[in-house]
Amino acid sequence: MNRRQFLQTSGLGFAAISLTKYSSLAAELADQKKRVGLIGSGWYGKVDLLRLIQIAPVEVVSLCDVDKKTLAEAADIVAGRQLSKKKPRTYGDYREMLKEKDLDIVLIATPDHWHALPMIAAVQSGADVYVQKPIGVDVVECQAMVAAARKHQRVVQVGTQRRSTPHLFEAHELIKEGRLGRIGLVETYYYGRRGISNPPDEAPPENLDYEMWTGPAPMRPFNRMTHPGSWRNFMEYGNGSIGDMGIHMIDMVRWMMDLGWPKRISSTGGNYFHKEGKPNIPDMQTATFDYGDLQVSWQHRHFGEAPDPKYRWGATFYGEKGTLKAGVMGFDFTPLGSGTPLQRQWNDANAKYPVDSDKYPEDKTEKRIEYHVAPAIREHMKDLLQCAASRGRPRADIAEGSASTTMCVLANLSLQLQRSLAWDEAKGRVIGDEEANKLLARPYRAPWVHPSPEKV
């Protein structure tokens, strides 16, 4: 039986291969008693950290969050889950945590506007880093983060977990083996619904340091829509749905097709159907990334139905020999002509990933876990630890995260300026458009200082 036959008949895809790959790492991971800190101990901070605890005997020694209630709850959870049962030290300011310089790995899962400064400070302190996507809110932040990782020779993994999703490894193999033939168009998309919400502004809760939460972003009156969680609905703290959901699929396409930077980016859209609500991100947007002989598009829409309810969030690859639909929950390959279709599909009803679902029973009771993503996060963490040992580049290296994030930022700038933008990869600037180049760095609120690639 050859490798392709194995993948097709086993139903395990790269999940099985991944286990084989990492079985040789079991002893190595068992010896990696890394000292770990987490900045941003809310929803996804805990999701990421608890997956790391599952796959290696790390010691979580420090937690940081500007919400005292969230911080205390996280400390209790971590103490109950890690081997030592010790409660981590807690901090309200990441600078105080990093001042100790005693961490091997720092995880960052703050709102997007708080990714760049802590990540740069973490590598300056000597730690390797796992930073959530998108890595920054503007282009210069991304450039500074790459420069800092390289200057301080640190391993930085980005939380674009599609690069570690078991069934997507198999979909990746289909493309690599030429099963689609030449691909001319890839559509990426997210179709979700959003209501109109308009709660009143109010005083921040006593447990929240709202001044620190806002940090370098513009100061807005506190609103319970922003914390916890719904800050993604505001452009002050992120880059809208393309920066939140789009980066996952755009990065997945870049990985599957080994793509670098596009030649030109254009975008249209706006907030058309939810103007009465407080959120100010586009509720509809289309972007095109021009690679010359390949077009990659993004579309999101927060109203109406999805063209294919099975793939509300995913990518469709159109090739001369077949079509591939790929998403978080599975993929469908449909060849042209007489070939054999191939499908891998997992869903929340059974969510039985062959790779590891029965090894981690705590997944099934953990609050707010994205169970279908847990195997991918574990694979991502294994890759981080392996690269921390070898000093190699991880699967979702900071430079890859920078490219995917920058593409989303430039799409928003194209929408804002109402024109397409040509990108100079070597110079890291928009070609022949100084107005656009002035927007590559957002203004920072004092006293915070915007990072630059030259001063990290």
C-alpha positions in Angstrom: 0.0 0.0 0.0 1.5 3.3 -1.0 1.2 6.5 1.0 -1.7 8.0 -0.9 -3.7 4.7 -0.7 -3.1 4.7 3.0 -4.4 8.3 3.4 -7.4 7.5 1.3 -8.4 4.2 3.0 -7.4 4.8 6.6 -9.6 7.8 7.2 -6.9 9.2 9.4 -5.1 11.4 6.9 -2.2 13.3 8.4 -3.5 12.6 11.8 -2.0 9.2 11.8 1.2 10.4 10.2 1.4 13.1 12.8 1.3 10.6 15.6 4.1 8.7 14.0 6.2 11.8 13.5 5.8 12.9 17.1 6.1 9.5 18.8 9.9 9.9 18.5 9.4 13.3 20.3 7.6 11.8 23.3 10.7 11.4 25.4 12.1 14.7 24.4 8.8 16.5 25.2 8.7 14.7 28.5 12.0 16.3 29.5 11.0 19.8 28.4 10.0 21.2 31.7 9.7 24.7 30.3 8.8 27.7 32.4 5.7 29.3 30.8 3.9 32.6 31.2 0.6 33.7 29.7 -0.3 37.3 28.8 -4.1 37.5 28.3 -5.7 34.8 30.5 -9.3 35.1 29.0 -11.0 32.7 26.7 -8.4 31.8 24.1 -5.5 32.3 26.4 -6.7 29.4 28.5 -7.6 27.3 25.4 -4.1 27.6 24.2 -2.3 27.2 27.5 -4.3 24.2 28.6 -3.5 22.4 25.3 0.2 23.0 26.0 -0.1 21.6 29.5 -1.6 18.5 27.9 1.3 17.6 25.7 4.3 18.5 27.9 5.2 18.8 31.6 5.6 22.6 31.5 5.4 24.6 34.6 3.1 27.7 34.3 4.7 30.1 36.6 3.2 33.5 35.6 -0.2 34.8 34.4 -1.0 38.3 33.4 -4.3 40.0 32.7 -5.8 43.5 33.2 -9.0 41.9 34.6 -8.5 40.7 38.2 -11.5 38.4 38.1 -10.4 36.7 34.9 -6.8 36.5 36.3 -7.9 34.8 39.5 -10.1 32.3 37.8 -7.3 31.4 35.4 -4.8 30.9 38.2 -7.2 28.4 39.9 -7.8 26.5 36.7 -4.1 26.2 35.9 -3.3 25.1 39.4 -5.8 22.3 39.0 -4.5 21.2 35.7 -0.7 21.4 35.8 1.4 18.6 37.3 2.9 20.6 40.1 -0.6 21.9 41.3 1.1 25.2 42.1 -0.8 28.4 41.5 1.1 30.7 39.1 2.2 34.2 40.1 -0.3 36.8 38.8 0.4 40.3 37.3 -1.7 43.1 36.0 1.1 44.5 33.8 3.0 42.3 31.4 6.1 44.5 31.8 6.3 43.5 35.5 5.9 39.8 34.5 8.7 39.9 31.9 11.0 41.9 34.1 11.7 38.6 36.0 13.4 37.2 32.9 12.7 33.7 34.1 10.3 32.4 31.3 11.3 30.0 28.6 8.0 30.4 26.7 5.4 33.2 26.7 1.9 32.8 25.2 0.1 36.0 24.1 -3.7 35.9 23.7 -4.7 39.5 24.3 -7.0 41.6 22.1 -5.3 42.3 18.8 -4.1 45.8 19.6 -2.1 44.3 22.4 -0.1 41.7 20.5 2.9 43.7 19.2 4.3 45.3 22.3 4.2 42.3 24.6 5.5 40.0 21.9 8.5 42.3 21.3 9.1 42.6 25.0 8.9 38.8 25.5 11.6 38.1 22.9 13.7 40.9 24.4 13.5 39.1 27.7 14.8 35.9 26.2 11.6 33.9 25.8 10.3 32.0 22.8 6.7 33.0 22.0 3.3 31.7 20.9 1.3 34.8 19.7 -2.2 34.7 18.6 -3.3 35.8 15.1 -3.4 38.4 13.6 0.0 39.3 14.9 -0.6 43.0 14.8 -3.1 45.7 13.8 -0.9 47.5 11.3 1.9 46.8 8.9 4.7 48.4 10.8 3.8 46.4 13.9 4.2 43.2 11.9 7.5 44.3 10.5 8.8 45.2 13.9 7.7 41.8 15.4 9.6 39.9 12.7 12.7 42.1 13.2 12.6 41.5 17.0 12.3 37.7 16.6 15.2 37.6 14.3 17.4 40.1 16.2 17.0 38.2 19.5 17.0 34.8 17.8 13.8 33.6 19.3 11.3 31.0 18.1 7.9 32.6 17.5 4.9 30.5 16.6 1.7 32.2 15.4 -1.7 30.8 16.3 -2.8 30.1 12.7 -3.7 26.5 13.6 -4.9 25.6 10.1 -1.3 24.8 9.4 -1.5 22.1 12.1 -5.1 20.8 11.5 -4.9 17.0 10.9 -7.4 16.7 8.0 -6.0 19.8 6.3 -2.6 18.0 6.0 -4.3 15.5 3.8 -5.9 18.2 1.8 -2.5 19.8 1.4 -1.2 16.5 0.1 -3.8 16.5 -2.7 -2.6 19.9 -3.9 1.1 18.9 -3.6 0.5 15.7 -5.6 -1.1 17.6 -8.4 -4.6 16.1 -8.0 -6.2 19.5 -8.8 -3.8 20.3 -11.6 -3.1 24.0 -12.1 -5.1 26.2 -9.8 -6.3 29.5 -11.1 -8.7 30.7 -8.4 -9.1 30.3 -4.7 -12.1 31.7 -2.9 -11.9 32.2 0.9 -14.9 33.2 2.9 -16.9 33.5 6.1 -20.7 33.7 6.2 -22.2 34.5 9.7 -25.0 36.5 11.0 -24.8 39.6 13.2 -27.6 41.3 15.0 -27.8 45.0 15.9 -26.6 45.6 19.4 -26.5 49.0 21.1 -25.9 48.7 24.9 -25.2 52.0 26.7 -21.7 53.2 27.6 -21.0 52.8 31.3 -18.3 52.9 33.9 -15.8 50.0 33.6 -16.2 47.3 36.2 -13.9 47.6 39.3 -12.1 44.4 38.4 -10.9 45.8 35.0 -8.0 48.2 34.5 -9.6 49.9 31.5 -6.8 52.3 31.0 -4.3 49.4 30.6 -6.9 47.4 28.6 -7.1 50.3 26.1 -3.3 50.7 26.0 -2.1 52.1 22.6 -5.6 52.1 21.1 -7.8 55.2 21.0 -9.7 55.7 24.2 -13.4 55.0 23.9 -16.0 55.1 26.7 -16.3 51.7 28.2 -19.0 49.5 26.8 -19.7 45.9 27.8 -19.6 45.0 24.1 -15.8 45.5 24.1 -14.9 43.4 27.2 -14.9 40.5 27.4 -14.7 39.2 23.9 -16.7 41.5 21.6 -13.8 43.9 21.0 -13.5 42.2 17.6 -16.5 44.3 16.5 -14.5 47.5 16.7 -11.8 48.7 14.2 -10.0 50.4 17.1 -8.8 47.1 18.4 -8.5 44.9 15.3 -9.1 44.6 11.6 -12.6 43.5 11.3 -13.8 40.1 10.1 -11.0 39.8 7.5 -8.4 40.3 10.2 -10.2 37.9 12.6 -11.6 35.1 10.4 -10.0 35.9 7.1 -6.4 35.6 8.2 -7.0 31.9 9.1 -8.2 31.0 5.6 -5.8 33.3 3.7 -2.9 31.9 5.7 -4.2 28.3 5.0 -4.2 29.0 1.3 -0.7 30.5 1.4 0.6 27.4 3.3 -1.2 24.9 1.0 0.0 26.5 -2.2 3.4 27.8 -0.9 2.5 31.4 -1.7 4.5 34.5 -0.9 3.2 38.0 -1.3 0.6 39.1 -3.8 1.4 41.7 -6.4 -1.8 43.8 -5.9 -4.5 44.0 -3.3 -8.0 45.5 -3.8 -11.1 45.5 -1.6 -14.7 46.8 -1.5 -17.4 46.7 1.1 -18.7 48.5 4.2 -21.1 48.4 7.0 -24.4 48.4 5.2 -27.0 46.5 7.2 -26.0 47.1 10.8 -25.4 50.9 10.9 -27.7 51.4 13.9 -25.5 49.3 16.2 -22.3 50.2 17.9 -19.9 47.8 16.0 -18.1 49.7 13.3 -16.5 46.8 11.3 -17.6 46.0 7.7 -20.6 43.7 7.7 -19.8 42.8 4.1 -16.4 42.9 2.4 -14.8 41.4 -0.7 -11.0 41.5 -1.3 -8.8 40.2 -4.1 -5.2 39.3 -3.8 -3.6 39.2 -7.3 -0.7 36.8 -7.7 -0.5 37.2 -11.5 -1.6 33.8 -12.8 -3.5 33.1 -9.6 -6.3 35.0 -7.9 -7.1 34.6 -4.3 -10.3 36.2 -2.9 -11.9 36.8 0.4 -15.6 37.5 1.1 -17.5 37.8 4.4 -21.1 38.6 4.8 -22.9 39.0 8.2 -26.4 38.6 6.7 -28.3 36.2 4.5 -27.4 32.5 3.9 -24.1 30.9 3.0 -23.9 29.5 -0.5 -22.9 26.2 1.0 -24.1 25.7 4.6 -21.5 22.9 5.0 -18.8 25.5 4.4 -19.6 28.7 6.1 -16.0 29.3 6.8 -13.4 27.9 4.4 -11.7 28.0 1.1 -12.6 26.6 -2.4 -9.7 25.8 -4.7 -10.6 25.6 -8.4 -8.1 23.6 -10.5 -8.1 22.3 -14.0 -8.5 18.7 -12.8 -10.8 19.2 -9.8 -12.2 21.3 -7.0 -11.3 21.2 -3.3 -13.4 22.7 -0.5 -11.6 22.9 2.8 -12.6 24.2 6.2 -12.1 23.8 9.9 -14.4 20.7 10.0 -13.3 18.8 6.9 -12.7 18.9 3.2 -14.4 17.7 0.0 -12.4 16.9 -3.2 -14.4 16.6 -6.4 -12.3 15.5 -9.4 -13.4 16.4 -13.0 -14.2 13.4 -15.1 -14.0 9.8 -13.8 -11.8 10.3 -10.7 -12.9 9.3 -7.2 -14.2 11.9 -4.9 -12.6 12.2 -1.4 -14.2 13.5 1.7 -13.1 14.0 5.3 -15.7 15.6 7.6 -15.8 16.0 11.4 -18.6 17.8 13.2 -19.5 19.0 16.7 -22.0 16.2 17.1 -19.3 13.4 17.3 -16.0 15.3 17.0 -14.0 12.1 17.2 -10.7 13.0 15.7 -8.8 9.7 15.4 -5.5 11.4 16.3 -6.1 12.1 20.0 -9.8 12.5 21.1 -9.7 9.7 23.7 -6.3 10.7 25.1 -7.6 14.0 26.6 -10.9 13.4 28.4 -10.7 16.9 30.1 -11.5 18.4 26.6 -15.0 17.2 27.0 -15.7 19.1 30.2 -13.5 22.2 29.7 -15.4 25.5 29.7 -15.6 27.2 26.2 -13.1 24.9 24.6 -13.3 24.7 20.8 -13.2 20.9 20.8 -12.8 20.5 17.1 -9.8 22.8 17.1 -8.1 21.3 20.1 -6.1 18.6 18.1 -4.7 21.4 15.9 -3.6 23.5 18.8 -1.8 20.5 20.4 0.0 19.8 17.1 0.9 23.5 16.9 2.3 23.4 20.5 4.3 20.3 19.7 5.8 22.0 16.7 6.7 25.0 18.9 8.4 22.8 21.5 10.3 20.9 18.8 11.6 24.1 17.3 12.4 25.5 20.7 14.7 22.5 21.1 16.2 22.6 17.6 16.1 26.4 17.2 14.5 25.9 13.8 11.6 27.9 12.3 8.1 26.7 13.3 5.4 25.8 10.9 3.6 29.1 11.5 6.7 31.2 11.9 6.3 34.9 12.7 7.3 35.9 9.1 4.4 33.8 7.7 2.1 35.4 10.2 3.3 38.8 9.2 2.6 38.2 5.5 -0.9 36.9 6.2 -1.7 39.6 8.7 -0.3 42.3 6.4 -2.5 41.1 3.5 -5.6 41.6 5.6 -4.4 45.0 6.8 -3.7 46.1 3.2 -7.2 44.9 2.1 -8.7 47.2 4.7 -6.5 50.1 3.6 -7.6 49.5 0.0 -11.2 49.6 1.2 -10.6 52.8 3.1 -8.8 54.5 0.2 -11.1 53.1 -2.4 -8.3 52.0 -4.7 -6.1 49.0 -5.3 -2.6 48.8 -3.8 0.5 47.4 -5.4 2.9 45.9 -2.8 6.7 46.0 -2.8 7.8 42.9 -0.9 11.5 44.0 -0.7 10.8 47.5 0.6 7.7 46.6 2.6 5.8 49.5 1.2 3.0 50.3 -1.2 4.3 51.2 -4.6 3.7 54.8 -5.7 1.1 55.7 -3.1 2.5 57.8 -0.2 -1.0 58.4 1.2 -1.3 54.6 1.7 2.3 54.4 3.1 1.4 57.0 5.8 -1.3 54.6 7.0 1.0 51.6 7.4 1.4 52.5 11.1 -1.6 53.5 13.3 -1.1 56.4 15.7 -0.5 55.2 19.3 -2.1 56.7 22.3 0.4 58.3 24.7 2.4 57.2 26.6 2.7 54.1 24.4 5.3 54.3 21.6 4.8 52.5 18.3 7.5 49.9 17.7 9.7 50.1 14.6 11.8 47.5 12.9 15.0 49.5 13.6 14.4 49.8 17.3 13.6 46.4 18.7 
